[in-house]
């Protein structure tokens, strides 16, 4: 093989390498236990399980007793969807905000906390 052929082959190999996308492994998704999720959200572990059974938050059932939660998906599920509408339905602001964590809305635009539903 001559020097010119070697240079040509090297150039072709570089061009082929540019055609391939660099493989990046998928980002690792971290799953939490109910206890860990309860600590992050500052609510009780039993509330986590109540929300899961009610279908309010997504969960991964590995077995009947082994359950994991994706924090990003749970936060998305708990995010209020009609945040701007609540203020327009409320004619007067409340004297003092509720210390309870508001988790979901009903069809009338009322904000409910977990403690309100018990």
TIDOSE-559781 format. One line per field, with one value per residue (C-alpha): residue number from 1; residue in three letters; x, y, z. Coordinates in steps of 0.001 Angstrom, whole numbers, always signed. Example, Ala and Ser with C-alpha at 12.3 -4.5 7.8 and 13.67 -1.06 7.14 Angstrom:
BEGIN
num: c(1, 2)
residuo: c(Ala, Ser)
X: c(+12300, +13670)
Y: c(-4500, -1060)
Z: c(+7800, +7140)
This chain:
BEGIN
num: c(1, 2, 3, 4, 5, 6, 7, 8, 9, 10, 11, 12, 13, 14, 15, 16, 17, 18, 19, 20, 21, 22, 23, 24, 25, 26, 27, 28, 29, 30, 31, 32, 33, 34, 35, 36, 37, 38, 39, 40, 41, 42, 43, 44, 45, 46, 47, 48, 49, 50, 51, 52, 53, 54, 55, 56, 57, 58, 59, 60, 61, 62, 63, 64, 65, 66, 67, 68, 69, 70, 71, 72, 73, 74, 75, 76, 77, 78, 79, 80, 81, 82, 83, 84, 85, 86, 87, 88, 89, 90, 91, 92, 93, 94, 95, 96, 97, 98, 99, 100, 101, 102, 103, 104, 105, 106, 107, 108, 109, 110, 111, 112, 113, 114, 115, 116, 117, 118)
residuo: c(Unk, Unk, Unk, Unk, Unk, Unk, Unk, Unk, Unk, Unk, Unk, Unk, Unk, Unk, Unk, Unk, Unk, Unk, Unk, Unk, Unk, Unk, Unk, Unk, Unk, Unk, Unk, Unk, Unk, Unk, Unk, Unk, Unk, Unk, Unk, Unk, Unk, Unk, Unk, Unk, Unk, Unk, Unk, Unk, Unk, Unk, Unk, Unk, Unk, Unk, Unk, Unk, Unk, Unk, Unk, Unk, Unk, Unk, Unk, Unk, Unk, Unk, Unk, Unk, Unk, Unk, Unk, Unk, Unk, Unk, Unk, Unk, Unk, Unk, Unk, Unk, Unk, Unk, Unk, Unk, Unk, Unk, Unk, Unk, Unk, Unk, Unk, Unk, Unk, Unk, Unk, Unk, Unk, Unk, Unk, Unk, Unk, Unk, Unk, Unk, Unk, Unk, Unk, Unk, Unk, Unk, Unk, Unk, Unk, Unk, Unk, Unk, Unk, Unk, Unk, Unk, Unk, Unk)
X: c(+0, +1401, +1478, -1272, -3546, -2916, -3836, -6982, -7994, -7363, -9522, -12345, -12219, -12531, -15513, -17182, -16593, -18291, -21361, -21958, -23652, -21838, -23683, -24691, -26260, -29722, -29829, -30269, -33677, -33657, -36531, -37403, -39040, -42239, -40233, -37718, -40499, -42330, -39181, -38728, -42383, -42559, -45663, -46224, -45440, -49067, -50156, -47839, -49549, -53031, -52178, -50819, -53909, -56140, -54208, -53026, -49334, -47602, -45720, -43734, -44907, -41898, -43761, -46887, -44801, -41895, -43028, -40893, -41659, -40039, -39708, -39994, -43202, -44712, -44016, -45553, -48660, -49054, -48547, -51729, -53162, -55487, -53287, -54377, -58101, -58031, -57338, -60093, -62708, -61681, -63220, -61344, -57937, -57861, -56714, -53972, -52629, -53270, -50228, -51375, -49765, -52333, -52248, -55160, -58169, -61767, -63899, -65199, -61740, -61447, -58003, -57938, -55177, -54742, -55843, -59074, -60176, -59817)
Y: c(+0, +3373, +6416, +8063, +5034, +5015, +8707, +8090, +5143, +7167, +10005, +7600, +6026, +9462, +10306, +6999, +7678, +11069, +9354, +7314, +8868, +8561, +6065, +7514, +5209, +6295, +8502, +6511, +6977, +6870, +5208, +5884, +3789, +5065, +6082, +8064, +9736, +10645, +12337, +14325, +15447, +15932, +13805, +10485, +7144, +6062, +9110, +8008, +4607, +6191, +8415, +5412, +3293, +6210, +6503, +10049, +9194, +6687, +3726, +774, -2496, -4815, -7356, -7116, -5715, -4091, -689, +2137, +5720, +8000, +11415, +13351, +11525, +11912, +15653, +15985, +14078, +16290, +19545, +21661, +21880, +24869, +27107, +30356, +29471, +29084, +32740, +33894, +31700, +32938, +36416, +37191, +35915, +33704, +35371, +32810, +30132, +26536, +24694, +21543, +20482, +20942, +17879, +17961, +19908, +18877, +19674, +22880, +24366, +23760, +22879, +19919, +18698, +15129, +16067, +17629, +14313, +12162)
Z: c(+0, -944, +1278, -790, -344, +3401, +3655, +1606, +3823, +6975, +5639, +4712, +8161, +9792, +7590, +8479, +12173, +11772, +10274, +13434, +16424, +19689, +21853, +25175, +27705, +28816, +31875, +35033, +36596, +40361, +42169, +45791, +48469, +50083, +53139, +51059, +49053, +52265, +53568, +50350, +50221, +54001, +54420, +56139, +54579, +55013, +52994, +50189, +50133, +50253, +47284, +45365, +46049, +45005, +41747, +42511, +42158, +39848, +41277, +40008, +41526, +41467, +43610, +45749, +48587, +46729, +45433, +44080, +43065, +40489, +42153, +38888, +37884, +41362, +41448, +37998, +39127, +42207, +40287, +40247, +36747, +37261, +39422, +37758, +37982, +41776, +42354, +40002, +41773, +45221, +45714, +48957, +50034, +53109, +56326, +56865, +54497, +55460, +56822, +54990, +51724, +48943, +46741, +44304, +43063, +42629, +39591, +41236, +41548, +45293, +46567, +48969, +51207, +52341, +55874, +54494, +52988, +56077)
